Amino acid sequence: YFAPSYAGTMASENLMMVLRAVFTLEGMSVFWYLAGKNRIFKALRLSLLVFSILFLALFTYPYSFVGIVDIWYDLRRLGGKKNESNS
């Protein structure tokens, strides 16, 4: 027998883990994009990303924070808006 509060607690903890994983992947993609935009060589970017995956316990929160901020402010658009007129 599980109390309703226990089921709610487990559901909320599972949701937090899923959201943290999604925002961590979002933060990693922002890192990859911004490192490429700053002309960091692909081998160095890949080695930094592999290093951060190996120590994911340390990098989960910063990547999650960057992922959340990216959703709010669209960090990939730092260079300004594209000129969408074709003339």
C-alpha positions in Angstrom: 0.0 0.0 0.0 1.4 3.4 -1.1 0.1 6.6 0.4 -1.1 9.2 -2.2 1.6 11.6 -1.1 4.3 9.0 -1.8 3.0 8.5 -5.3 2.9 12.3 -5.9 6.4 12.6 -4.5 7.7 9.8 -6.8 6.0 11.3 -9.8 7.4 14.7 -9.2 10.9 13.3 -8.7 10.7 11.4 -11.9 9.5 14.4 -13.8 12.4 16.5 -12.4 14.9 13.9 -13.5 13.4 13.8 -17.0 13.4 17.6 -17.3 17.0 17.8 -16.0 18.0 15.4 -18.7 16.2 17.4 -21.4 17.7 20.7 -20.2 21.2 19.1 -19.9 21.0 18.0 -23.5 19.8 21.5 -24.5 22.8 23.0 -22.6 25.2 20.7 -24.3 23.8 21.6 -27.7 24.2 25.3 -26.8 27.8 24.7 -25.8 28.5 22.8 -29.1 27.0 25.7 -31.1 28.7 28.5 -29.3 32.1 26.7 -29.3 31.7 26.2 -33.1 30.7 29.9 -33.6 33.9 31.0 -31.7 35.9 28.8 -34.1 37.1 26.2 -31.5 38.3 23.2 -33.4 36.0 20.2 -33.7 38.5 17.9 -32.0 38.8 20.2 -29.0 35.0 20.7 -28.8 34.5 16.9 -28.9 37.1 16.3 -26.3 35.6 18.9 -24.0 32.1 17.4 -24.5 33.4 13.9 -23.8 35.2 15.2 -20.7 32.0 16.8 -19.5 30.0 13.6 -20.1 32.5 11.6 -18.1 32.0 14.0 -15.2 28.3 14.5 -15.9 27.5 14.6 -12.1 29.5 17.9 -11.9 28.2 19.4 -15.2 24.5 18.5 -15.0 23.4 21.6 -13.1 25.4 24.1 -15.2 24.2 22.5 -18.5 20.6 22.5 -17.2 20.9 26.1 -16.2 22.2 27.0 -19.7 19.5 25.0 -21.3 16.8 26.9 -19.3 18.3 30.2 -20.1 18.6 29.2 -23.8 14.8 28.6 -23.8 14.2 32.0 -22.4 16.7 34.1 -24.3 17.7 32.0 -27.3 21.4 32.1 -26.8 22.1 30.8 -30.3 20.9 34.1 -31.7 23.7 36.2 -30.1 24.8 37.6 -33.4 21.6 39.4 -34.0 18.7 38.6 -36.3 19.2 37.4 -39.8 18.2 39.7 -42.6 15.2 37.8 -44.0 14.7 40.0 -47.0 16.0 38.6 -50.3 16.4 41.9 -52.1 
